[in-house]
Amino acid sequence: MKRIAIFASGGGSNAQKIMEHFKSHPLIQVGLVVSNKKYAGVFKYAEDFNVPYYYLSKDQISDPLKTIELLEENNIFAIVLAGYLKKIPIELIQAFPNRVLNIHPSLLPKYGGKGMFGINVHRAVKENGDKVSGPTIHLVNEEYDKGKILFQKEIDLADSDLPEDIAAKVLKIEHSAYYQVIDEYLTKL
């Protein structure tokens, strides 16, 4: 059984879809949910699916070896980022080579990098008058949003779309695609 850890900083809607999908999966299981926010909404979903969850304090985040130890104790095979707003330390990437996945709410390489998350991305898309947007699922490397792209899907935007409308359209695709890409990718490893 390949066990994954979901790292999330917020409400956890993508994490919920992932836990739902892998609840009865024969090869992959969500073994842990981790957040850098003490009261992250994602913990409620972890409880609902009987998945252990863990809060990483600032001290623990600043010492990646503690995080690696936590993941090893829980027999974690891969890390899935679902709205996790901290940069993943190089030590963690090296401990899980090609086994850290992320979802980003734009068509990378556009609107990636530090500070480009959530509504910030959708505002940039709107301000630049883009006619399409969509999510990117990629492997994590040492640079923000620069890892190998595993999946992208374009969606058409209307001139009248506000950043919140763009966010809703992109999130709908994220919810249906992320767990499928995780499943396909990890099953092959």
C-alpha positions in Angstrom: 0.0 0.0 0.0 1.4 3.4 -1.0 0.5 5.9 1.7 0.3 9.6 1.0 0.4 12.6 3.2 -1.7 15.6 2.2 -0.2 19.0 3.2 -2.8 21.8 3.3 -3.0 25.3 4.9 -6.7 26.0 4.5 -10.2 24.7 4.1 -9.2 21.5 2.3 -11.7 21.1 -0.4 -9.1 19.4 -2.7 -8.0 17.3 0.2 -11.6 16.2 0.8 -11.9 15.0 -2.8 -8.6 13.2 -2.5 -9.5 11.4 0.7 -12.9 10.5 -0.8 -11.3 9.0 -3.8 -8.7 6.9 -2.0 -11.0 5.8 0.9 -11.3 2.3 -0.6 -8.4 2.3 -3.1 -6.6 -1.0 -3.4 -3.1 0.5 -3.8 -3.1 4.0 -2.4 -4.2 5.3 1.0 -4.2 8.7 2.6 -2.1 8.1 5.7 -1.7 11.6 7.1 -2.9 15.1 6.8 -0.4 17.9 7.8 -1.0 21.6 8.2 1.0 24.7 9.2 -2.3 26.2 10.6 -3.4 25.0 14.0 -7.1 25.3 13.2 -7.1 24.5 9.5 -10.4 23.4 8.0 -8.7 20.4 6.4 -8.5 18.8 9.9 -12.3 18.4 9.9 -12.2 16.4 6.7 -9.3 14.3 8.1 -11.6 13.5 11.1 -14.5 12.6 8.8 -12.3 10.1 6.9 -10.5 8.8 10.0 -7.2 10.0 8.8 -4.6 11.0 11.4 -3.7 14.7 11.2 -0.8 16.8 12.5 -0.1 20.4 13.0 3.4 21.6 12.2 4.6 24.5 14.3 7.0 27.1 13.0 9.8 25.4 14.8 9.0 22.1 13.2 8.7 23.7 9.8 12.1 25.3 10.2 13.6 21.8 10.9 12.8 19.7 7.9 14.4 16.6 9.5 11.5 16.6 12.0 9.0 16.6 9.2 10.8 13.8 7.4 10.8 11.8 10.7 7.1 12.3 11.1 6.5 11.1 7.5 8.7 8.1 8.0 7.0 7.2 11.2 3.7 7.1 9.2 5.2 5.1 6.3 4.5 7.9 3.8 5.4 7.2 0.2 4.5 10.5 -1.4 3.4 14.0 -0.4 0.5 15.8 -2.0 0.2 19.5 -1.6 -3.4 20.8 -1.6 -3.2 24.5 -0.9 -0.2 24.3 1.3 1.3 27.8 1.5 4.8 27.1 2.6 7.8 26.4 0.4 8.8 22.8 0.6 12.4 22.5 1.9 15.0 20.9 -0.3 15.6 18.2 2.3 12.0 17.1 1.9 12.2 17.1 -1.9 15.4 15.0 -1.7 13.8 12.6 0.8 10.8 12.1 -1.6 12.3 12.4 -5.1 9.6 12.8 -7.8 7.1 12.0 -5.1 5.9 15.5 -4.1 3.0 16.7 -6.1 1.3 20.1 -6.2 -1.7 21.7 -7.8 -1.5 25.4 -8.9 -4.5 27.5 -10.0 -3.0 28.8 -13.3 -1.5 27.5 -16.5 2.1 27.4 -15.5 4.6 28.9 -16.2 2.2 31.9 -16.2 1.4 33.3 -12.7 3.7 31.0 -10.7 6.2 31.7 -8.1 6.3 33.3 -4.7 3.2 35.1 -3.7 1.2 33.6 -6.5 -1.5 31.6 -4.8 -5.3 31.7 -4.4 -7.1 34.8 -5.5 -3.7 36.6 -6.3 -3.4 34.3 -9.3 -6.9 34.9 -10.5 -6.6 38.7 -10.1 -3.4 38.6 -12.3 -5.3 36.5 -14.9 -8.1 39.1 -14.9 -5.8 42.1 -14.9 -3.9 40.7 -17.9 -7.1 40.1 -19.9 -6.3 36.4 -20.4 -9.0 34.5 -22.3 -8.1 31.1 -20.8 -6.9 29.8 -17.4 -6.9 26.5 -15.6 -5.1 24.3 -13.2 -1.6 22.8 -13.4 -0.6 19.7 -11.5 3.2 19.3 -11.3 6.0 17.7 -9.4 7.7 19.9 -6.8 11.4 20.8 -7.2 13.6 23.4 -5.6 11.9 26.4 -7.3 8.4 27.6 -6.8 6.1 26.1 -9.5 8.9 25.0 -11.8 8.7 21.2 -11.5 7.7 18.8 -14.3 4.1 19.4 -15.4 1.9 16.3 -15.2 -1.4 17.8 -16.2 -2.9 21.1 -17.4 -6.4 21.9 -18.5 -7.5 25.1 -20.2 -10.9 26.6 -19.5 -12.4 29.5 -21.4 -13.0 32.8 -19.6 -15.7 35.4 -20.2 -14.8 39.1 -20.3 -17.3 39.6 -17.5 -15.6 37.0 -15.2 -14.4 38.5 -11.9 -11.4 36.9 -10.1 -13.8 35.0 -7.9 -15.6 33.6 -11.0 -12.2 32.5 -12.4 -11.4 30.9 -9.1 -14.6 28.9 -9.1 -14.2 27.7 -12.6 -10.6 26.6 -11.9 -11.5 24.9 -8.6 -14.2 22.9 -10.3 -11.5 21.4 -12.6 -9.1 20.9 -9.7 -11.7 18.9 -7.8 -12.3 16.5 -10.7 -8.7 16.2 -11.9 -6.2 16.2 -9.0 -7.1 12.8 -7.4 -7.1 11.2 -10.9 -3.6 12.5 -11.7 -2.3 11.4 -8.3 -3.9 8.0 -8.8 -2.4 7.5 -12.3 1.0 8.9 -11.4 1.5 7.0 -8.1 0.1 3.7 -9.4 2.9 3.7 -12.0 5.7 4.3 -9.4 
